[in-house]
Amino acid sequence: MSHLAELVASAKAAISQASDVAALDNVRVEYLGKKRALNPSDDDPA
């Protein structure tokens, strides 16, 4: 499994486990915030 696929699977799991809006916001920050784990350049094969 590629690094990007692993990150997407991890993000989906974190979203499904979020029990409230604050937890969901933490997931958003973790994966899409300034120091995000999910980075558009991850899919760049260059």
trRosetta pair geometry for C-beta under 8 A, 3 or more apart (Angstrom, degrees):
i j d omega theta_ij theta_ji phi_ij phi_ji
1 5 4.7 -121 -176 90 92 126
1 6 5.4 114 122 -59 117 87
1 9 7.7 -15 178 -3 147 143
2 5 4.6 95 56 7 81 103
2 6 7.0 -143 96 -6 43 86
3 6 5.7 -56 -151 35 31 113
3 7 6.5 31 152 -19 65 105
3 42 6.2 -124 104 -166 111 111
4 7 5.7 -54 -149 35 33 111
4 8 6.4 32 154 -18 66 105
4 42 4.8 144 -86 133 96 114
4 43 5.4 71 -100 -80 157 78
5 8 5.7 -52 -146 36 32 111
5 9 6.3 33 154 -18 65 106
6 9 5.8 -55 -147 38 30 111
6 10 6.2 31 154 -19 64 109
7 10 5.6 -56 -146 39 30 112
7 11 6.2 31 155 -20 65 106
7 31 7.4 139 174 -134 100 104
7 37 5.8 -174 -141 134 116 104
7 38 5.2 151 153 -91 132 84
7 42 6.9 -10 19 161 154 168
8 11 5.7 -53 -146 36 30 111
8 12 6.4 32 154 -19 64 105
8 38 7.4 89 -75 -113 61 125
9 12 5.8 -53 -147 35 30 112
9 13 6.4 31 153 -18 63 106
10 13 5.7 -55 -149 36 31 112
10 14 6.4 31 153 -19 65 106
10 37 7.8 -65 91 122 133 150
11 14 5.7 -55 -147 37 32 111
11 15 6.3 34 153 -21 65 105
11 27 7.0 118 -153 -179 72 106
11 31 4.8 72 -113 -107 118 157
11 37 7.7 -175 -69 80 103 120
11 38 6.3 7 -60 -49 144 136
12 15 5.7 -53 -148 35 31 112
12 16 6.4 26 156 -16 65 107
13 16 5.9 -57 -147 38 30 108
13 17 6.3 19 157 -11 65 113
14 17 5.9 -65 -145 44 29 105
14 18 6.7 49 152 -46 63 93
14 27 4.5 159 132 -122 116 118
14 30 7.2 -93 163 71 165 141
14 31 7.5 167 64 -35 145 127
15 18 5.8 -36 -154 1 33 117
15 24 6.8 53 -137 -128 68 85
15 27 5.6 155 -79 149 62 162
17 23 7.8 -104 113 154 71 135
18 23 4.0 170 -150 112 81 107
18 24 4.1 100 161 -71 156 70
18 26 7.7 171 -118 52 111 93
18 27 5.6 -85 -70 -14 129 136
19 23 5.4 68 38 17 66 156
20 23 5.2 98 53 10 67 101
20 24 7.1 -127 104 -3 36 92
21 24 5.5 -56 -147 40 34 113
21 25 6.2 38 153 -23 67 104
22 25 5.6 -51 -148 34 31 113
22 26 6.6 37 150 -22 62 101
23 26 5.5 -49 -152 31 35 115
23 27 6.8 38 148 -19 63 100
24 27 5.5 -48 -153 32 37 114
24 28 6.5 42 147 -22 64 102
25 28 5.3 -47 -150 32 37 117
25 29 6.5 36 152 -17 66 102
26 29 5.8 -53 -148 37 32 109
26 30 6.2 34 153 -22 65 108
27 30 5.6 -55 -145 36 30 113
27 31 6.2 1 166 5 66 112
28 31 6.7 -76 -144 50 21 90
28 32 5.4 -42 -177 41 63 116
28 33 7.1 95 126 -47 64 88
29 32 7.1 -71 -105 60 14 72
29 33 3.9 30 -164 -48 60 134
30 33 6.7 40 -32 13 12 114
30 36 7.2 94 139 -131 31 62
30 37 6.2 3 154 -1 77 113
31 36 5.7 36 160 -156 25 99
31 37 5.3 -50 -114 48 57 97
31 38 4.5 28 -174 7 86 115
32 36 5.2 16 -126 -111 8 137
32 38 6.5 -20 -75 61 59 111
33 36 5.1 158 56 -68 51 83
36 39 6.0 149 91 -70 101 72
38 42 6.9 -88 -157 14 50 146
39 42 4.9 116 68 -27 79 98
40 43 6.7 -58 -174 30 47 102
40 44 7.5 56 135 -32 68 104
41 44 4.9 -41 -158 13 57 126
